[in-house]
Amino acid sequence: MEDAGNYKITSKNDFGESNATIRLNFDAGTAPAPKPMRPNFLQKPVIRQVGENIQFECKLACEPAPTLKWLFGNKPITEGSKYKMIQRSDGPTHTLILEVLNVTKADAGEYKVTAKNPAGESTANMMLNFEGLQKPKIPTGKAPHFLQKPTIRQEEGLLIITCQVESSPEPQVEWFKDNSSVASGGRINIRKEPSANNVYWLFLDIKDPKLEDGGNYKCTASNDLGESNANINLNFQGGQTGKKVTGVAPSFKEKPKVVQDGKDLKIECVATASPQPEITWHRGNTVISPGGRYTMTSTQQANNWLIVLKIQSFTVKDGGQFKVTAKNDLGESNANISLNLQEPAPREPVAVVQGKPFIKLEEGRRLIIELKVKSKSKPTVDWLFNNKLIKSGGRYFVDVAHEEECYILVLEIDNVADSDSGDYACIIKNPGGEVKTNTGINIKEIMSQQKKTGQGPSFLQKLAPKNVMDGDAVEFMAKLQGTEPLDIGWYKNKKIIKASKDFLISYGNGVAKLNIVEVFPEDSAKYSIEVFNDFGECYSEATLTVKEAPPAKKEKIEEPIQVKIETMVQKKPSVPQIVTTDGEKPKPASAKAAPEVKPGSKGEQVAMETSAVPEKKRNCTMEGTETATKS
């Protein structure tokens, strides 16, 4: 009787999961109420990568539900911008998930989760290692998943529960009855038989089944990549299984699609089910109710159902994890959708046509059409003649040339005739969109214009190079001849110069001038002039070199020399005389007048100083002596 109950099998992969339910009834008896059970981890923790995040997943059985404590190293983990914690419970079975957001190399290390309830506690350890900088070491292969519903059959006193699972590498298998582990022994025998293509048959044999063998059985298959569970509710009812339900359990046969419809977004899934399944949509752990910006539809196509969730006027904030569940009396199935929405990248502007087409007939035989367009990236170009595509080759030559921030679109036609007259269209495309121009060409008219008499421009005097100093004014001048009017353009390093207060442009009487009011070293460049008229063109170029002014020189100032004059003074001082060492009379010094010498007291020495700059260097002394007469 303990074996009676609802048995459920779940099959799961990256696109969702599918469940089937089996009810096994006995004549009498009920399953005992669950007793308190200490936490027990049912499998090895699983590590998986989800985009830029890492998820640790553990499964445990306990009653009542546990309290959890996650650790990174010895540091407690709290939920926030870095970590997200999820706990899902299905009766006494609990799924624990820790998600590490935007994982980096610094997140490598040991993680630990402790589950605790009044009956006890248990701990699971996980080690996150990295290869290189970001990618975690995740084993290759295939996580276990069950391929079909579990089956129950009896053979001469033997009850056999059978499951089929696919797994690579080979799975570890555990059986449970009412959350208690079941091992081989006595009336129980557990078997695992490999088949082809990583498929394994799993058996639980019960010899001479009794009413107490009824209950909730679970088969767990696990490997390093994950685990899968099959649940079987075994009930006895007079030796016969319960009433059989006909139809098809829901299952999703293909990956969900995300379709943008203007400002709206649609998530489309196709499920097989009979009878019609009940549909439930989730965003994260929240059930989505119809209404507002959400519209839900299910359309039948034979045994298939087109299931659609429409989000009107979607934004980036509508992104996240979505799940759709399809359920009927035979089972249920889930499909998971990760909706990642990003702000649209800035759109490149559409190409812009600069000016009118340039049309020229060379030597009366080759027609040239040029268009100048501004585009961030190189455009693709299609030329059409009277709505027919022109292909490069033969008489036609098509080219796209890059010139600074613009592109020159060229169409050349050799050996033109009047039959080439008509409408020429140019379709220009870039990532921002497309633009179309139309040009009417009349070959006879172009030829008649070229027969007009006139003279193309030419130089009587070309531009001359200039070497100037910083701060100077500069004038470039060219003397021209040719039929007026002339179209004149000035350029600095091939960039057009526009008239301004710094650049003065003039033309008159065949003389074209460019005056730069004040030049600086950065004005050094190649300056050119281009001249056009209906009969030709000409071009001249010259270099401007601007040198920095040299620093100003400092004037040398001569220091004055000092002359020391010493004399002896008595009663009647005599006039001091300057005696040179070479016996010559000194010349007057180009300096201040000699100082006045006043007499002092008897026998007193007077020292005097003066400064002068002599015309000739000499060694000199000043002497003076006078004897006083006693009365």
RAPE-V345542 format. One record per residue. N is the residue number from 1. PHI is phi in whole degrees, 0 to 359 (999 if undefined). D_LAST is the distance of its C-alpha to the last C-alpha in Angstrom with 1 decimal. Layout:
n = {N:N}
phi = {PHI:PHI}
d_last = {D_LAST:D_LAST}
This chain:
n = {1:2:3:4:5:6:7:8:9:10:11:12:13:14:15:16:17:18:19:20:21:22:23:24:25:26:27:28:29:30:31:32:33:34:35:36:37:38:39:40:41:42:43:44:45:46:47:48:49:50:51:52:53:54:55:56:57:58:59:60:61:62:63:64:65:66:67:68:69:70:71:72:73:74:75:76:77:78:79:80:81:82:83:84:85:86:87:88:89:90:91:92:93:94:95:96:97:98:99:100:101:102:103:104:105:106:107:108:109:110:111:112:113:114:115:116:117:118:119:120:121:122:123:124:125:126:127:128:129:130:131:132:133:134:135:136:137:138:139:140:141:142:143:144:145:146:147:148:149:150:151:152:153:154:155:156:157:158:159:160:161:162:163:164:165:166:167:168:169:170:171:172:173:174:175:176:177:178:179:180:181:182:183:184:185:186:187:188:189:190:191:192:193:194:195:196:197:198:199:200:201:202:203:204:205:206:207:208:209:210:211:212:213:214:215:216:217:218:219:220:221:222:223:224:225:226:227:228:229:230:231:232:233:234:235:236:237:238:239:240:241:242:243:244:245:246:247:248:249:250:251:252:253:254:255:256:257:258:259:260:261:262:263:264:265:266:267:268:269:270:271:272:273:274:275:276:277:278:279:280:281:282:283:284:285:286:287:288:289:290:291:292:293:294:295:296:297:298:299:300:301:302:303:304:305:306:307:308:309:310:311:312:313:314:315:316:317:318:319:320:321:322:323:324:325:326:327:328:329:330:331:332:333:334:335:336:337:338:339:340:341:342:343:344:345:346:347:348:349:350:351:352:353:354:355:356:357:358:359:360:361:362:363:364:365:366:367:368:369:370:371:372:373:374:375:376:377:378:379:380:381:382:383:384:385:386:387:388:389:390:391:392:393:394:395:396:397:398:399:400:401:402:403:404:405:406:407:408:409:410:411:412:413:414:415:416:417:418:419:420:421:422:423:424:425:426:427:428:429:430:431:432:433:434:435:436:437:438:439:440:441:442:443:444:445:446:447:448:449:450:451:452:453:454:455:456:457:458:459:460:461:462:463:464:465:466:467:468:469:470:471:472:473:474:475:476:477:478:479:480:481:482:483:484:485:486:487:488:489:490:491:492:493:494:495:496:497:498:499:500:501:502:503:504:505:506:507:508:509:510:511:512:513:514:515:516:517:518:519:520:521:522:523:524:525:526:527:528:529:530:531:532:533:534:535:536:537:538:539:540:541:542:543:544:545:546:547:548:549:550:551:552:553:554:555:556:557:558:559:560:561:562:563:564:565:566:567:568:569:570:571:572:573:574:575:576:577:578:579:580:581:582:583:584:585:586:587:588:589:590:591:592:593:594:595:596:597:598:599:600:601:602:603:604:605:606:607:608:609:610:611:612:613:614:615:616:617:618:619:620:621:622:623:624:625:626:627:628:629:630:631}
phi = {999:294:279:287:148:266:256:227:242:240:244:220:218:295:263:149:216:222:234:226:242:235:254:239:248:248:296:217:92:230:291:294:296:297:264:305:223:292:302:219:288:272:202:291:303:251:245:223:259:235:63:268:250:239:243:258:234:232:235:217:241:191:212:281:301:271:265:242:221:260:229:245:68:252:260:298:257:243:288:180:289:260:233:230:244:229:227:243:237:229:67:276:262:231:252:247:231:244:250:263:272:48:296:229:299:293:275:290:147:266:244:215:232:244:251:222:218:300:273:152:211:210:231:240:248:225:243:256:249:235:255:73:260:228:277:286:281:246:299:267:134:218:292:298:208:278:267:205:296:297:240:233:216:242:222:47:80:236:260:240:260:238:230:239:227:251:199:212:286:305:278:270:241:228:246:228:233:50:70:256:295:246:236:296:150:65:274:254:225:249:228:222:238:289:235:279:56:61:256:228:262:244:232:236:259:242:277:49:300:235:301:290:282:292:152:267:255:221:250:247:244:219:215:293:264:155:210:216:236:239:251:230:262:261:238:256:214:62:78:242:285:292:299:279:258:264:135:230:291:298:205:265:268:214:290:301:245:246:236:266:236:64:273:256:231:237:254:244:228:242:237:260:195:204:287:305:277:272:253:228:253:233:241:66:257:256:288:270:262:293:122:66:269:255:231:239:223:226:240:278:225:60:272:261:231:270:252:231:246:250:249:276:48:293:228:300:292:278:292:146:265:245:220:242:243:248:221:220:293:265:152:212:214:235:233:252:230:261:257:257:244:231:299:297:294:306:277:292:296:294:298:241:283:261:75:270:299:263:239:215:246:267:55:70:230:250:266:240:241:236:237:255:232:256:209:293:241:295:279:263:228:236:260:232:243:52:70:251:294:263:257:294:139:66:283:252:228:242:211:233:252:266:222:55:267:235:236:256:263:240:232:242:233:273:51:291:221:298:292:275:288:156:262:251:245:235:257:246:236:216:302:277:142:221:223:230:238:234:226:272:243:239:299:300:294:296:295:294:295:287:280:300:279:172:235:291:291:209:262:273:213:275:295:249:295:233:237:227:261:305:98:287:263:229:230:260:222:226:258:236:219:147:291:283:279:252:258:244:229:252:222:241:49:71:256:300:256:259:298:204:292:268:238:257:244:213:209:185:55:78:242:254:230:235:251:255:299:211:256:230:306:289:280:299:185:264:251:221:231:238:231:230:210:291:242:158:203:212:210:217:218:213:256:253:243:248:257:284:293:290:293:292:278:272:286:273:253:281:277:292:263:252:244:260:249:230:215:252:238:241:300:247:289:270:286:293:242:259:246:270:286:261:82:271:284:289:272:301:276:276:212:290:298:299:288:284:251:261:291:248:287:299:71:273:265:242:254:227:234:215:239:205:241:288:287:225:290:219:260:219:224:244:238:197:219:217:256:277:258:285:267}
d_last = {168.8:165.2:165.2:166.1:163.5:161.7:160.5:157.7:156.4:153.1:152.2:148.6:146.4:143.2:145.1:146.7:149.4:153.1:155.2:158.9:160.6:163.7:165.5:167.6:169.8:171.8:174.8:173.2:170.1:166.5:163.3:161.4:158.3:155.2:153.6:149.9:148.5:145.1:143.1:144.2:142.6:145.5:143.8:140.6:137.9:137.6:134.4:134.6:132.1:132.5:130.1:126.5:127.8:129.4:132.3:133.4:137.0:138.9:142.4:143.5:146.4:146.2:147.6:145.9:143.2:140.0:136.4:134.1:130.7:129.0:126.1:123.8:122.7:122.2:121.0:123.4:124.2:124.3:125.8:123.3:121.8:122.1:125.4:128.8:131.5:135.2:138.2:141.8:144.7:148.4:150.1:148.9:147.3:143.7:141.5:137.8:135.2:131.5:129.9:126.3:124.9:122.8:122.9:120.0:119.3:117.7:121.1:122.6:123.5:126.0:127.8:130.0:132.4:133.9:137.1:138.0:140.9:142.6:144.7:141.7:139.1:138.7:135.7:135.6:132.7:131.6:129.1:127.6:126.3:124.9:125.1:122.0:120.1:122.7:126.4:128.0:130.4:133.8:136.9:139.0:142.7:144.8:144.9:148.4:150.6:154.2:156.5:159.4:160.8:161.7:165.5:167.7:171.1:173.6:175.5:178.1:176.2:172.8:170.3:167.8:164.6:163.2:159.9:158.6:154.8:152.6:149.5:147.2:146.4:149.4:149.2:149.3:152.2:152.6:155.4:155.2:157.8:156.5:153.0:154.1:153.9:157.2:157.7:160.7:163.1:166.4:168.0:164.8:163.9:160.9:160.9:158.7:160.1:158.0:159.3:158.0:154.7:152.8:155.6:156.8:159.9:159.2:162.2:162.7:166.2:167.8:171.0:173.7:171.6:172.0:171.1:168.0:166.7:166.0:162.4:159.3:158.7:155.6:154.9:151.3:150.3:146.6:144.4:140.6:140.7:142.4:145.7:148.7:151.3:155.0:156.5:160.2:162.0:165.1:167.9:171.5:174.4:177.8:176.6:175.8:172.5:171.8:172.8:171.5:169.3:169.6:166.9:163.6:160.5:157.3:155.2:152.4:153.2:150.0:146.3:145.3:143.8:140.9:141.4:139.0:140.8:138.2:136.3:138.8:139.3:142.6:143.4:146.8:149.0:152.5:154.7:158.3:160.2:163.7:164.2:161.3:158.2:156.1:152.5:149.4:145.8:142.7:139.0:137.4:139.4:140.2:143.5:143.2:145.3:146.6:145.0:141.6:140.2:142.7:146.2:148.6:151.8:154.5:156.8:159.9:160.6:163.8:162.7:159.0:156.8:153.7:151.3:148.3:145.3:143.5:140.0:139.2:135.7:134.4:130.7:128.7:129.3:133.0:132.5:133.6:136.6:140.0:143.4:146.9:149.9:153.5:156.1:159.9:162.6:162.4:158.6:155.3:152.6:148.9:146.6:142.8:140.4:136.6:135.3:131.7:130.2:126.8:124.9:125.8:123.2:121.3:123.6:122.4:122.3:125.1:124.0:122.7:123.5:120.5:121.4:124.5:126.2:124.9:127.9:127.7:130.3:129.0:130.7:133.5:135.0:132.9:132.5:129.4:129.1:125.9:125.1:121.7:121.9:119.4:120.6:118.9:121.4:123.3:126.3:129.8:131.3:134.8:135.5:138.8:140.5:143.0:143.0:143.7:141.3:139.4:139.0:136.4:138.1:139.9:138.6:136.5:133.1:131.6:128.1:125.4:121.8:118.8:115.8:112.9:114.3:117.4:120.6:122.1:125.9:127.5:131.1:131.8:135.2:136.1:138.6:138.7:141.6:142.8:144.7:141.3:140.7:141.0:139.2:136.7:135.7:133.0:133.3:130.0:130.0:127.4:127.4:126.6:129.7:130.9:130.4:132.6:131.8:134.2:133.6:136.2:136.2:137.9:137.7:138.9:136.2:133.5:134.7:134.9:131.3:130.2:131.9:129.6:127.4:123.7:120.8:119.2:115.4:113.2:109.5:107.9:104.6:104.5:101.8:98.6:96.6:93.3:90.1:87.5:84.6:84.8:84.7:85.9:88.9:91.9:94.8:98.1:100.2:103.7:105.6:109.3:112.6:116.0:118.5:117.1:117.0:114.8:114.3:110.8:109.3:105.9:105.4:102.7:104.0:107.5:106.8:107.3:104.2:104.7:102.7:99.9:96.4:95.1:97.8:98.7:102.0:103.2:105.8:106.4:107.5:108.3:104.8:104.5:101.1:99.6:96.1:94.1:91.3:89.0:89.8:88.8:89.4:92.7:94.0:94.3:98.1:100.9:101.6:105.0:107.0:110.8:112.7:116.4:119.0:122.8:122.8:120.4:117.0:113.8:110.8:107.2:104.6:100.8:98.2:95.0:92.1:89.2:86.0:83.3:79.9:77.1:74.2:71.1:68.2:64.8:61.7:59.1:55.6:52.6:49.9:46.3:44.0:40.6:37.4:34.6:31.1:28.2:24.5:21.1:18.5:14.7:12.3:13.9:17.4:19.4:23.1:25.3:28.0:31.5:32.7:36.4:38.0:40.4:37.8:39.2:37.5:38.4:40.6:39.9:41.3:44.0:42.2:40.0:36.6:33.6:31.9:28.7:25.6:23.2:19.7:19.5:17.1:14.8:17.1:20.1:23.1:25.1:28.8:30.8:34.5:36.6:40.2:41.7:44.9:44.0:46.6:46.2:45.4:42.2:39.9:36.3:32.9:29.7:26.5:22.8:19.5:15.9:12.8:9.6:6.4:3.8:0.0}
